[in-house]
Amino acid sequence: MITNHFLGLLMLFILQPINALPVAPGNTVNLLGTLQEKDDGRILQRSKRGWMWNQFFLLEEYTGNDNQYVGKLHSNMDRGDGNVKYILTGDGVGSLFLIDENSGDIHATKRLDREERAIYTLHAKVVDKRTNETLEADTEFNIKIHDINDNEPKFSKDLYFASVPEMSDVGTSVIQVTATDADDQTYGNSAKLVYSILQGQPYFSVDSDNGTIRTALPNMDRETKENYQVVIQAKDMAGQMGGLSGTTTVSITLSDENDSPPRFANHTFRLSTLESAEVGAAIGRIKANDADVGRNAEMQYSIVDRNGQDMFTIISDQNTQEGVIRVKKQLDYEKQRTYSFKVEVTNTYLDPRFMYSPNPPFKDDAMVRVTIEDVDEPPVFSRNPYIIEVHEDTAAGSFVGVVSARDPDADNNPVKYSIDRHTDLERLFNIDSVNGTITTLKGLDREMSKWHNISVVATEISNPRQTTRVPVFIRVLDVNDNAPEFAMYYETFVCENVQSGQLIQTISAVDTDEPLVGHKFVFSISSSNPNFTIVDNEDNTARILTRRAGFSRREMNTYLLPVVISDNDYPIQSSTSTLTVNVCACDSRGNMQSCNTEALLSAGLSTGALVAILLCVIILLMIVVLFAALRRQQRKKEPLIISKEDVRDNVVSYNDEGGGEEDTQAFDIGTLRNPEVMDANKLRRDIIPEMLFPFQRTSPIKDNADVREFIHGRLHENDSDPTAPPYDSLATYAYEGSGSLAESLSSLESGCVEGDQEYDYLSNWGPPFKKLADMYIGKDMDVYVVG
């Protein structure tokens, strides 16, 4: 039998022994030892098991010096002879838990904390020490740590912040604070918490079960007290003596409600301002007080009586909540020196709950007295601006108009007048400095300027710094002093084949004057004209018609037609404008083809014109001849050979400036025919080679080898020669080839002087060489043939 001893407890759990019988495969054994049915439905008999199953319990936070005894395992297989061995495995075995393998006693080696781990699962079995045979199968059991009250309640924060509206009803929820206890909530009262308020009464209360803080007094006023510090305690063991506790602080603020009306501390305000204060200028500030804050403290001011509303206005400064009084109309000390009016203040945002409070009304008012101070003001004109009209035919010194100004001050000082000459640069006007009468200095012309804008200055005689200027617009009225004239320049022509009564031009007129009823022009011809006539269209235009048919350019190519134009204003003005009519050749449809220029040419040229044209032609021919002579002179070439003694067999072409005559030494065609005479070590004289090693030329071609092969050989030499000159010159060699029957006629191969040669064989060569034989046979002269 296995016995479990648990120190400190009054419980002992003992189960009756069960015989250990073999169990068929597929069956399981429960804790009561009953066998379950197999799949085939057969019922097995009960069997005993050799374990006593027990639950082990252990108190946490053991404070003894020795290992803490947990319990004892005992098997009925243990006969007390020392042959049984107890083996323990599972959580913490070897470090936290030890078992005496002989007696089965279990001890805890360390102090255990239930908050770290509340239950340990272990396995035990019994074996025979001698044979190591398992006597009892592996069985699982638990060691449960019993809780003790070793943890105090803790709040999640040391300091909470909360707010509640002022004037709230009793029992209004503010905030809920919750504490936690690490002890076992399922065992005893170690984790059963009770909340209480240590500080903050009688204003607030706390729910002992859930920690909800509520208001405890009605009508708490933020303006009286705004902040409260409330200390809440949470105690375990259901609040009994000996329990552990924890505290936290809640900072509660009463949020503002618009429950306080604005009030003026002083119900009379005195302000003063100069009468010169501009419209819109601030003349002073008044302020009411409101115990509320933020939006609830915003105020608006208004003037409530007519006297103040006409002259002043008031606005609210959103930053300072002051009422700013501004000038609405221009002030005048001489008219009114003091103003008194009432100003009312109310909250911008009203709360209906407090509008009918026990102390109505929810607003306030005050009287404002404004004193106007006198200033020395500049003169004031009776009108601003002045508009005066005058006729343009007004003579110099004539009356134009009058301006008037006065001193608005009570002293009424006299003023004097003047014209700002910057606005009258032509000095057309003058003004009387005493009475302000404006007169003309010169005659006015409306056609030059219809308006004259001048500035008149009024100055106090006693204080010249006080001046005022006013614009005076002088309109110049029209007088019919200009005659009408053609509206434009007309280019009029008449065809030679024109018929009588045919329209050749429509004319109109303009007049710089501007009569009130509009222009009305009359057109006429000054005298009877046999060629043309005029018809007035009665709409300020007229038609020019022919009076006869057929005009000739040979007889007269231009006609001048004077036209008289008159207006209908008073006095009547008229002018004579001349219309030039050119005679032109036209086609059958009346389209102009040619006019005066062809007429002049058809009539013939004068003698002077013909002489002038002839002289121009002669001069042009002389220039052409001179130019041709100069071109011929430039094209004239010098002879190729100037002297017989200077004839060479080299033909050299230069592409650049080259090296002068030295380049002619570079290529000597004589060596092509006589390579024996060439100096093998001779270097070119046109360059100074800088050789690191002497250049060895190949041996010359012997036996008068063909020139083509010789040239190819030398070309190969020069291509491989590092001292060869740059390709800046070109040598051209004439070569007849080897197929000529006459062989070479060049004197390069001649071994003797020219005087010793015989040319008789030329006569045997036939007619093609007859000319050459005549030149050389029997001639005692030097002949040079260039090959």
Secondary structure, DSSP 8 states (H G I E B T S, - for coil): ------TT-S--------------TT--B-TT--B---TT---------S-----EEEESS---SS-EEEEE---TT--SSS-EEEEEEETTBTTTEEE-TTT-EEEE-S---TTT-SEEEEEEEEEETTT--EEEEEEEEEEEEE--S----EES-SEEEEEEETT--TT-EEEE--EE--S-TTSTTTT--EEEEEESTTTEEE-TTT-EEEE-SSS--TTT--EEEEEEEEESGGG-TT--EEEEEEEEEEE--S-S--EES-SEEEEEEETT--TT-EEEEEEEE-S--GGGG-EEEEE-SHHHHHHEEEEE-TTT-EEEEEE-S---TTT-SEEEEEEEEEESS--TTTTT-SS--S-EEEEEEEEEE------EESSSSEEEEEETT--TT-EEEE--EE--STT---EEEEE-GGG-TT--EEE-TTT-EEEESS---TTT-SEEEEEEEEEESS-TT-EEEEEEEEEEE--S----EESS---EEEETT--TT-EEEEEEEE-S---TT----EEEESS--SSEEEEE-SSSEEEEEESSS---TTT-SEEEEEEEEE--SSS--EEEEEEEEEEEEE-TT--EEE-HHHHHHHT---HHHHHHHHHHHHHHHHHHHHHHHHHHHHH----S-S-GGG--S--EEESSSTTGGGGGGS--THHHH-GGGS-TT---SS-----SS---------S---HHHHHHHHHHHHHH-TT---S-EEE------S--TT----GGG-SS-GGG---GGGGGS-GGGHHHHHHHTT--S------
